[in-house]
Structures are given as C-alpha cells and as structure tokens.
Amino acid sequence: MTRVALVANRDTPEMHEDGPLLLAAFGEAGIEAVVVPWGAGPEWSSFDAVLIRHCWDYIFDRGVFLDWADEVERATRLANAADVLRWNTDKRYLRDLERKGIATVPTVWVEPGEAMPQIDWLDLVVKPSVSAGARLSARYKSDEDLTDHIRRIHTTGAAAMVQPYIASVDGDGETGTYVFGGRVSHAIRKGPILEAGQPASDDLSAASRQRVGPAAVEPELASFARAVLENAPPVLYARVDTAPGPDGHPVLLELEVTEPYFFLEHEPAAARRFVAAVVDWL
C-alpha cells in the first residue's frame, strides 16, 4: 500500500478541521496517510511521499526546517520541493514575481542594518519577510514611529516590509484561491487580520481571530492564480492570496506554497481533489 506522511508542527502535530477529510480521502484512494511532526523521528524513506501540511512553527527555526526538508528529499519525494520551500519561506520571493510582471502590493524593503526611508503612505503595514499567522505584523499611521518595530524584526534576521494598507481588505476581504496539480480547486474569503492600534504579536495568535468563509471561484482570480504559478517554481499545491487593488483588479498579497491551510470545512470535496492531484503526481 502507498504510504504518505502529512507533516505538521513539531510540538503539536495536528491537522485540525482539514485532518478527518484528508485522511478519509486518502483512505478511499487506497493510500495510508499518517500525520507526523517535522524534524527528527520517523524513517522518512519508509514513506512514498512526504506532504508539508501545517508546519507553521518553521518561522521560529527556518534554517533547521530547510535542512530537514533537504534531508527528507534525499530519502523520498517531498511536496512542495525543498527548493520551493527555501524560496517561499522568505517573502523576498515577491520581488521575483513582481519582476516577472505579477501585480503585487508596493513594498519598501528595509534590510538588516538599513535605515528606514521616508514613506508617503498614510496607512501602513509593517511585517517581517519571514512570518506566518501575522507574527510581528502591525498597522500604523504615517506619523507613527516604526523604528522599534523594524529593529525587532531585524533581530530575527528577516527584512522588514513596509507596505500601504490595502483598504479594500476592510470591505471585500482577501480571497485565497487554491490550485492543486495545476487545477483551480476552490476559494475562501478572509476578513482583515490587522486592527489599527493593535501591537505586533510575537506568536501566531492573530491568525486565530481572522474570519474565514467560503467563496466562489472567480474567473479573474482563477486566471490571476494561474499566471502567478506560471511565474513561480513548479508546485503540487498552492494558495494565491489576493485583494482588489486601486483599479479593482487583483494584486498579490502572498503566494502560499509552504503550508497553506485548506479550510476543507468550507469545501469538503476539495479533499478528494487534493488526493487526486497527489495520486497523479506520484
């Protein structure tokens, strides 16, 4: 029997609402799926494939996580691939996509050791280039001092990203469009995650407060998602997060190809679509 590992956090290897539906879909396909934490422990070569699922804690130990991914890839098949994880776990990848013509949020990159330049945007977001769950992210007004926050980000080794706050998020929210095996699967709508005046948190708790619901797959966003992936390294699965820009057309907020949560409670049939993509890949 084909055997795959669904990889989650080291200390809390859980699949949450995605878990029962994914495990059932793999079982229906005649595949044994096992939920395991990333890192030392299992004999990775005993799996026909290792699928990164909920490794949100990699942001606290990115180098070790990437070394582990390299080790796994030497032993068996890994999705998404280690070189993809290395690229995607630092949001500097957005510069690559922007250079290839993908519409992204304007960003001022403040690298460690650099001073904060003059910013003209009135409503700002500051976040690290290595982050998940809105860790170390916060909103500001243009007259607020960003120095301490940027210094705090630099102590983690990440670059600080300063962006205009996308006002459409407060009304329309963000849309996450999922692509499995090159095919658009489903979409979700996410409410705003950063509240004005809320200080940056060192943990991932902000994400747990975000409102998430189902969304129809919009043709424009499906086309945009395909264009993003055509300009990215090859992947088995992805979530393309967008919001309407000033002209109403989508801009890329994030391309999540490391550990996108599928929110299968809003689209249970997507579990089978994901498993079908895995079967084709294998």
Buried (B, 14 or more C-beta within 10 A) or exposed (E): EBBBBBBBBBEEBEBBBBBBBBBBBBEEBEBBBBBBBBBEEBEBEEBBBBBBBBBBBBBBBBEBBBEBBEBBBEBBBBBBBBBBBBBBBBBBBBEEBBEEEBBBBEBBBBEBEEEBEEBEBEBBBBBBBBBBBBBBBBBBEEEEEBEEBBEBBBEBEBBBBBBBBBEBBEEBBBBBBBBBBBEBBBBBBBBBBBEEEBEBBEEBEBBEEBEBEEBEBBEEBBEBBBBBBEBBBEBBBBBBBBBBBEEEEBBBBBBBBBBBBBBBEBBBEBBBBBBBBBBEBE
